[in-house]
Amino acid sequence: AVIAMPEAAPWSILVMNGLTVLLIGMGLLFLIRRCGNEPKTPEQRYYLYTILMPLAMNVFVILGYWGFLISTGLCLIAVAVLKDDRFVWRRIVAPVLILLGFWAHPVPVMLTALIPMAGYARAIFEVRRSKRDTAKMLTAAFAADMLPWCLAGVLIARFIPNLFAHAG
């Protein structure tokens, strides 16, 4: 949020609002496409964009919580990147996006960590129900997918004592 400063011109606020709406919208659309639900017809695209627009243009943009929204967009893109099978995307781009998201705001980083955790819990439940012996493979995949959030978690843990020191 370097562009928009309290003494800045009104155009800088418009630029930041536009950038955050674009990033959030892109993150949501990228996540939906990676999950295999890409719209096929123009009507489906219209409905999808109609649903995504209120999520992208929300009260946080109007109030100027750009760090939170930038972090949310980056984390959603990182979650979508984890669905890619290419090594560079999964192991290099996702951690970089998560760390950039942490730099913007730590709360969306912590919240988006729940998405891979929920997927792992569902997969473990299905493995136990089907009596297959793939729990070790799932655990290894979960650990690799959670690595970006673990790195950010270490930074958050280092930041907490400073937060309490300034609060009291």
Backbone as CSV, one residue per row, in Angstrom:
resi,resn,N_x,N_y,N_z,CA_x,CA_y,CA_z,C_x,C_y,C_z
1,ALA,0.824,-1.188,0.000,0.000,0.000,0.000,0.862,1.243,0.000
2,VAL,1.968,1.194,-0.714,2.864,2.336,-0.778,2.253,3.445,-1.605
3,ILE,1.427,3.090,-2.593,0.859,4.101,-3.484,-0.087,5.008,-2.728
4,ALA,-0.910,4.443,-1.853,-1.925,5.234,-1.159,-1.438,5.609,0.229
5,MET,-1.098,6.861,0.398,-0.687,7.381,1.691,-1.759,8.348,2.170
6,PRO,-1.821,8.627,3.483,-2.876,9.522,3.979,-2.889,10.887,3.304
7,GLU,-1.729,11.414,2.933,-1.669,12.731,2.315,-1.741,12.643,0.796
8,ALA,-1.943,11.467,0.252,-1.870,11.259,-1.193,-3.114,11.785,-1.888
9,ALA,-2.985,11.872,-3.188,-4.085,12.347,-4.015,-5.203,11.311,-4.077
10,PRO,-6.424,11.757,-4.368,-7.538,10.802,-4.466,-7.323,9.734,-5.541
11,TRP,-6.547,10.033,-6.576,-6.316,9.034,-7.617,-5.555,7.827,-7.085
12,SER,-4.680,8.058,-6.073,-3.934,6.922,-5.539,-4.848,5.959,-4.795
13,ILE,-5.872,6.487,-4.144,-6.841,5.625,-3.471,-7.628,4.820,-4.504
14,LEU,-7.986,5.453,-5.615,-8.685,4.731,-6.685,-7.799,3.643,-7.281
15,VAL,-6.523,3.934,-7.438,-5.597,2.942,-7.977,-5.503,1.745,-7.033
16,MET,-5.350,2.001,-5.734,-5.251,0.893,-4.768,-6.551,0.094,-4.712
17,ASN,-7.698,0.777,-4.756,-8.972,0.054,-4.766,-9.082,-0.825,-6.002
18,GLY,-8.699,-0.290,-7.145,-8.748,-1.073,-8.377,-7.815,-2.271,-8.330
19,LEU,-6.603,-2.069,-7.810,-5.637,-3.170,-7.718,-6.118,-4.272,-6.781
20,THR,-6.683,-3.892,-5.651,-7.130,-4.918,-4.708,-8.337,-5.675,-5.241
21,VAL,-9.277,-4.984,-5.887,-10.433,-5.670,-6.464,-9.961,-6.617,-7.557
22,LEU,-9.013,-6.182,-8.379,-8.470,-7.031,-9.439,-7.766,-8.256,-8.859
23,LEU,-6.966,-8.066,-7.806,-6.229,-9.177,-7.210,-7.162,-10.181,-6.541
24,ILE,-8.148,-9.705,-5.802,-9.110,-10.607,-5.153,-9.920,-11.350,-6.213
25,GLY,-10.410,-10.637,-7.213,-11.176,-11.287,-8.272,-10.349,-12.323,-9.013
26,MET,-9.095,-11.971,-9.305,-8.202,-12.907,-9.982,-7.938,-14.136,-9.117
27,GLY,-7.735,-13.923,-7.822,-7.490,-15.039,-6.916,-8.669,-15.989,-6.851
28,LEU,-9.876,-15.446,-6.743,-11.067,-16.293,-6.698,-11.276,-17.034,-8.013
29,LEU,-11.104,-16.339,-9.126,-11.279,-16.977,-10.430,-10.224,-18.059,-10.671
30,PHE,-8.988,-17.777,-10.298,-7.905,-18.752,-10.453,-8.182,-19.991,-9.607
31,LEU,-8.666,-19.791,-8.392,-8.988,-20.907,-7.510,-10.117,-21.759,-8.088
32,ILE,-11.133,-21.133,-8.632,-12.255,-21.869,-9.212,-11.793,-22.654,-10.439
33,ARG,-10.964,-22.047,-11.273,-10.469,-22.755,-12.459,-9.590,-23.936,-12.081
34,ARG,-8.766,-23.797,-11.048,-7.891,-24.894,-10.629,-8.673,-26.037,-10.011
35,CYS,-9.847,-25.758,-9.476,-10.664,-26.816,-8.883,-11.473,-27.565,-9.932
36,GLY,-11.328,-27.188,-11.202,-12.011,-27.896,-12.275,-13.406,-27.407,-12.562
37,ASN,-13.771,-26.242,-12.083,-15.118,-25.723,-12.299,-15.119,-24.514,-13.218
38,GLU,-14.323,-24.591,-14.277,-14.254,-23.465,-15.201,-15.562,-23.350,-15.973
39,PRO,-16.112,-22.128,-16.066,-17.372,-21.963,-16.803,-17.182,-22.225,-18.289
40,LYS,-18.145,-22.911,-18.893,-18.026,-23.311,-20.289,-18.764,-22.358,-21.235
41,THR,-19.919,-21.873,-20.824,-20.730,-21.028,-21.694,-20.665,-19.573,-21.221
42,PRO,-21.039,-18.622,-22.085,-21.062,-17.215,-21.659,-22.015,-16.971,-20.485
43,GLU,-23.132,-17.710,-20.452,-24.069,-17.537,-19.339,-23.444,-17.963,-18.018
44,GLN,-22.695,-19.079,-18.045,-22.017,-19.532,-16.822,-20.955,-18.522,-16.392
45,ARG,-20.222,-17.950,-17.347,-19.223,-16.932,-17.005,-19.892,-15.715,-16.373
46,TYR,-21.006,-15.298,-16.943,-21.733,-14.147,-16.408,-22.172,-14.408,-14.972
47,TYR,-22.743,-15.573,-14.715,-23.186,-15.903,-13.358,-22.006,-15.994,-12.395
48,LEU,-20.910,-16.575,-12.870,-19.728,-16.688,-12.020,-19.190,-15.308,-11.648
49,TYR,-19.067,-14.423,-12.626,-18.561,-13.077,-12.337,-19.540,-12.292,-11.476
50,THR,-20.844,-12.556,-11.643,-21.853,-11.900,-10.803,-21.706,-12.343,-9.346
51,ILE,-21.370,-13.599,-9.143,-21.181,-14.101,-7.785,-19.864,-13.606,-7.195
52,LEU,-18.799,-13.561,-8.018,-17.482,-13.178,-7.508,-17.343,-11.680,-7.254
53,MET,-18.056,-10.842,-7.988,-17.865,-9.403,-7.861,-18.155,-8.870,-6.450
54,PRO,-19.250,-9.273,-5.793,-19.438,-8.777,-4.420,-18.341,-9.255,-3.467
55,LEU,-17.764,-10.424,-3.740,-16.676,-10.889,-2.892,-15.414,-10.079,-3.129
56,ALA,-15.204,-9.640,-4.365,-14.016,-8.848,-4.677,-14.200,-7.391,-4.269
57,MET,-15.355,-6.824,-4.530,-15.621,-5.423,-4.175,-16.447,-5.427,-2.899
58,ASN,-15.787,-5.308,-1.767,-16.479,-5.414,-0.496,-16.165,-4.207,0.388
59,VAL,-16.665,-4.237,1.583,-16.506,-3.105,2.489,-15.036,-2.873,2.870
60,PHE,-14.220,-3.916,2.831,-12.811,-3.742,3.157,-12.112,-2.827,2.162
61,VAL,-12.517,-2.911,0.894,-11.934,-2.023,-0.117,-12.334,-0.583,0.170
62,ILE,-13.592,-0.389,0.491,-14.095,0.959,0.730,-13.422,1.569,1.952
63,LEU,-13.183,0.778,2.980,-12.551,1.287,4.193,-11.039,1.386,4.069
64,GLY,-10.470,0.796,3.042,-9.039,0.926,2.799,-8.167,-0.119,3.463
65,TYR,-8.692,-1.311,3.691,-7.882,-2.387,4.258,-7.141,-3.126,3.144
66,TRP,-6.255,-2.406,2.474,-5.601,-2.951,1.292,-4.647,-4.082,1.634
67,GLY,-3.956,-4.005,2.745,-3.028,-5.072,3.114,-3.747,-6.389,3.291
68,PHE,-4.889,-6.358,3.963,-5.686,-7.561,4.177,-6.142,-8.150,2.849
69,LEU,-6.624,-7.288,1.951,-7.137,-7.766,0.678,-6.025,-8.267,-0.237
70,ILE,-4.892,-7.604,-0.239,-3.762,-8.067,-1.038,-3.306,-9.431,-0.537
71,SER,-3.216,-9.587,0.771,-2.829,-10.869,1.345,-3.847,-11.956,0.999
72,THR,-5.122,-11.634,1.052,-6.163,-12.602,0.718,-6.036,-13.061,-0.731
73,GLY,-5.847,-12.128,-1.637,-5.693,-12.487,-3.047,-4.475,-13.357,-3.295
74,LEU,-3.349,-12.997,-2.687,-2.129,-13.790,-2.864,-2.281,-15.194,-2.288
75,CYS,-2.932,-15.295,-1.129,-3.113,-16.616,-0.509,-4.079,-17.487,-1.308
76,LEU,-5.128,-16.893,-1.874,-6.043,-17.681,-2.697,-5.339,-18.196,-3.946
77,ILE,-4.493,-17.370,-4.543,-3.732,-17.823,-5.705,-2.767,-18.937,-5.290
78,ALA,-2.156,-18.816,-4.105,-1.241,-19.856,-3.623,-1.970,-21.177,-3.403
79,VAL,-3.177,-21.133,-2.863,-3.961,-22.358,-2.679,-4.266,-22.985,-4.036
80,ALA,-4.600,-22.159,-5.018,-4.875,-22.687,-6.359,-3.612,-23.269,-6.989
81,VAL,-2.461,-22.665,-6.726,-1.191,-23.155,-7.284,-0.854,-24.531,-6.714
82,LEU,-1.275,-24.816,-5.502,-0.996,-26.127,-4.908,-1.672,-27.263,-5.667
83,LYS,-2.692,-26.960,-6.465,-3.355,-27.991,-7.262,-2.566,-28.333,-8.519
84,ASP,-1.546,-27.541,-8.842,-0.738,-27.762,-10.045,0.281,-28.863,-9.767
85,ASP,0.557,-29.677,-10.773,1.495,-30.790,-10.593,2.938,-30.415,-10.871
86,ARG,3.168,-29.229,-11.407,4.541,-28.843,-11.719,5.286,-28.448,-10.451
87,PHE,6.514,-28.917,-10.328,7.313,-28.713,-9.121,7.529,-27.230,-8.821
88,VAL,7.873,-26.462,-9.829,8.187,-25.043,-9.614,6.991,-24.303,-9.032
89,TRP,5.814,-24.582,-9.562,4.627,-23.899,-9.066,4.308,-24.297,-7.630
90,ARG,4.379,-25.586,-7.348,3.999,-26.061,-6.013,5.021,-25.714,-4.940
91,ARG,6.297,-25.826,-5.264,7.325,-25.721,-4.228,8.074,-24.395,-4.207
92,ILE,7.926,-23.572,-5.240,8.621,-22.288,-5.242,7.627,-21.125,-5.272
93,VAL,6.685,-21.160,-6.201,5.758,-20.037,-6.352,4.805,-19.945,-5.162
94,ALA,4.246,-21.064,-4.707,3.301,-21.033,-3.580,3.942,-20.464,-2.308
95,PRO,5.140,-20.914,-1.890,5.736,-20.300,-0.698,6.037,-18.814,-0.865
96,VAL,6.450,-18.416,-2.063,6.719,-16.991,-2.287,5.426,-16.182,-2.159
97,LEU,4.334,-16.692,-2.725,3.055,-15.991,-2.611,2.580,-15.919,-1.160
98,ILE,2.761,-17.002,-0.420,2.350,-17.000,0.992,3.195,-16.010,1.795
99,LEU,4.493,-15.987,1.556,5.349,-15.046,2.288,5.045,-13.595,1.904
100,LEU,4.741,-13.350,0.642,4.313,-12.001,0.251,2.983,-11.650,0.903
101,GLY,2.095,-12.646,0.980,0.826,-12.429,1.669,1.022,-12.133,3.144
102,PHE,1.970,-12.831,3.779,2.272,-12.552,5.180,2.801,-11.133,5.344
103,TRP,3.628,-10.694,4.405,4.182,-9.342,4.467,3.070,-8.297,4.390
104,ALA,2.004,-8.601,3.612,0.901,-7.658,3.491,-0.003,-7.690,4.727
105,HIS,-0.340,-8.905,5.208,-1.203,-9.041,6.395,-1.190,-10.508,6.829
106,PRO,-0.986,-10.817,8.112,-0.859,-12.221,8.532,-2.174,-12.987,8.680
107,VAL,-3.285,-12.321,8.886,-4.535,-13.038,9.168,-5.008,-13.898,7.991
108,PRO,-5.042,-13.397,6.750,-5.459,-14.291,5.656,-4.522,-15.484,5.473
109,VAL,-3.260,-15.318,5.812,-2.321,-16.446,5.723,-2.755,-17.539,6.693
110,MET,-3.099,-17.153,7.912,-3.532,-18.154,8.893,-4.861,-18.788,8.489
111,LEU,-5.763,-17.999,7.927,-7.070,-18.532,7.554,-6.993,-19.463,6.341
112,THR,-6.165,-19.125,5.362,-6.081,-19.992,4.185,-5.319,-21.278,4.472
113,ALA,-4.619,-21.361,5.580,-3.980,-22.627,5.957,-5.033,-23.690,6.258
114,LEU,-6.241,-23.255,6.577,-7.315,-24.208,6.862,-7.775,-24.959,5.613
115,ILE,-7.555,-24.393,4.429,-8.016,-25.034,3.196,-7.256,-26.339,2.944
116,PRO,-5.899,-26.344,2.943,-5.218,-27.642,2.783,-5.475,-28.599,3.942
117,MET,-5.668,-28.055,5.152,-5.955,-28.914,6.300,-7.290,-29.635,6.117
118,ALA,-8.280,-28.924,5.613,-9.591,-29.549,5.382,-9.504,-30.622,4.301
119,GLY,-8.721,-30.355,3.252,-8.534,-31.359,2.210,-7.844,-32.608,2.735
120,TYR,-6.868,-32.409,3.610,-6.165,-33.550,4.206,-7.106,-34.358,5.101
121,ALA,-7.904,-33.677,5.906,-8.841,-34.381,6.790,-9.839,-35.200,5.974
122,ARG,-10.331,-34.635,4.886,-11.261,-35.364,4.029,-10.579,-36.586,3.409
123,ALA,-9.340,-36.406,2.935,-8.620,-37.523,2.313,-8.331,-38.635,3.319
124,ILE,-7.950,-38.278,4.536,-7.689,-39.294,5.569,-8.972,-40.048,5.903
125,PHE,-10.086,-39.333,5.988,-11.364,-39.986,6.266,-11.715,-40.975,5.160
126,GLU,-11.501,-40.584,3.899,-11.802,-41.484,2.786,-10.866,-42.686,2.762
127,VAL,-9.595,-42.494,3.128,-8.652,-43.610,3.159,-9.054,-44.601,4.242
128,ARG,-9.406,-44.109,5.397,-9.802,-45.014,6.492,-11.088,-45.739,6.165
129,ARG,-11.987,-45.069,5.460,-13.252,-45.685,5.113,-13.071,-46.771,4.049
130,SER,-12.127,-46.562,3.128,-11.924,-47.540,2.058,-10.863,-48.582,2.413
131,LYS,-10.243,-48.470,3.567,-9.255,-49.434,4.073,-8.028,-49.548,3.165
132,ARG,-7.631,-48.447,2.525,-6.422,-48.474,1.702,-5.238,-48.038,2.547
133,ASP,-4.049,-48.464,2.131,-2.835,-48.141,2.886,-2.076,-47.004,2.198
134,THR,-2.701,-45.856,2.145,-2.039,-44.702,1.534,-1.941,-43.534,2.510
135,ALA,-2.134,-43.794,3.777,-2.088,-42.719,4.762,-0.701,-42.075,4.833
136,LYS,0.349,-42.875,4.679,1.705,-42.311,4.717,1.945,-41.388,3.534
137,MET,1.450,-41.777,2.359,1.601,-40.923,1.186,0.819,-39.629,1.358
138,LEU,-0.384,-39.726,1.920,-1.175,-38.526,2.164,-0.504,-37.610,3.177
139,THR,0.080,-38.177,4.213,0.756,-37.381,5.229,1.962,-36.660,4.641
140,ALA,2.704,-37.337,3.794,3.854,-36.697,3.148,3.398,-35.572,2.223
141,ALA,2.332,-35.796,1.473,1.808,-34.750,0.586,1.281,-33.572,1.393
142,PHE,0.618,-33.854,2.516,0.105,-32.782,3.373,1.251,-31.955,3.947
143,ALA,2.298,-32.621,4.402,3.449,-31.891,4.948,4.083,-31.000,3.884
144,ALA,4.178,-31.494,2.673,4.758,-30.689,1.594,3.842,-29.520,1.238
145,ASP,2.530,-29.750,1.244,1.594,-28.663,0.934,1.531,-27.620,2.039
146,MET,1.757,-28.020,3.281,1.683,-27.081,4.400,2.979,-26.303,4.620
147,LEU,4.036,-26.670,3.914,5.329,-26.002,4.105,5.259,-24.476,3.962
148,PRO,4.585,-23.927,2.937,4.531,-22.468,2.861,3.900,-21.826,4.090
149,TRP,2.860,-22.450,4.624,2.202,-21.890,5.798,3.047,-22.089,7.051
150,CYS,3.849,-23.137,7.099,4.751,-23.342,8.241,5.818,-22.254,8.293
151,LEU,6.344,-21.890,7.114,7.328,-20.806,7.080,6.717,-19.502,7.578
152,ALA,5.517,-19.210,7.115,4.841,-18.000,7.589,4.482,-18.121,9.067
153,GLY,4.156,-19.333,9.536,3.850,-19.537,10.953,5.031,-19.240,11.851
154,VAL,6.233,-19.575,11.393,7.435,-19.243,12.164,7.584,-17.726,12.279
155,LEU,7.344,-17.022,11.188,7.427,-15.553,11.236,6.350,-14.957,12.138
156,ILE,5.157,-15.542,12.105,4.078,-15.065,12.971,4.431,-15.324,14.431
157,ALA,4.990,-16.494,14.733,5.376,-16.827,16.112,6.469,-15.881,16.615
158,ARG,7.361,-15.465,15.734,8.399,-14.515,16.140,7.830,-13.127,16.363
159,PHE,6.721,-12.811,15.704,6.126,-11.479,15.794,5.242,-11.321,17.034
160,ILE,4.667,-12.412,17.548,3.715,-12.343,18.663,4.310,-11.701,19.922
161,PRO,5.527,-12.040,20.351,6.067,-11.372,21.549,6.203,-9.853,21.361
162,ASN,6.565,-9.420,20.162,6.649,-7.984,19.912,5.271,-7.326,20.010
163,LEU,4.258,-8.022,19.554,2.907,-7.491,19.620,2.465,-7.309,21.072
164,PHE,2.743,-8.307,21.919,2.376,-8.197,23.330,3.214,-7.146,24.057
165,ALA,4.444,-6.968,23.649,5.302,-5.967,24.278,4.790,-4.561,24.028
166,HIS,4.226,-4.317,22.847,3.712,-2.983,22.509,2.292,-2.781,23.025
167,ALA,1.570,-3.878,23.315,0.192,-3.751,23.777,0.130,-3.347,25.253
168,GLY,1.092,-3.762,26.023,1.019,-3.520,27.459,1.768,-2.329,27.835
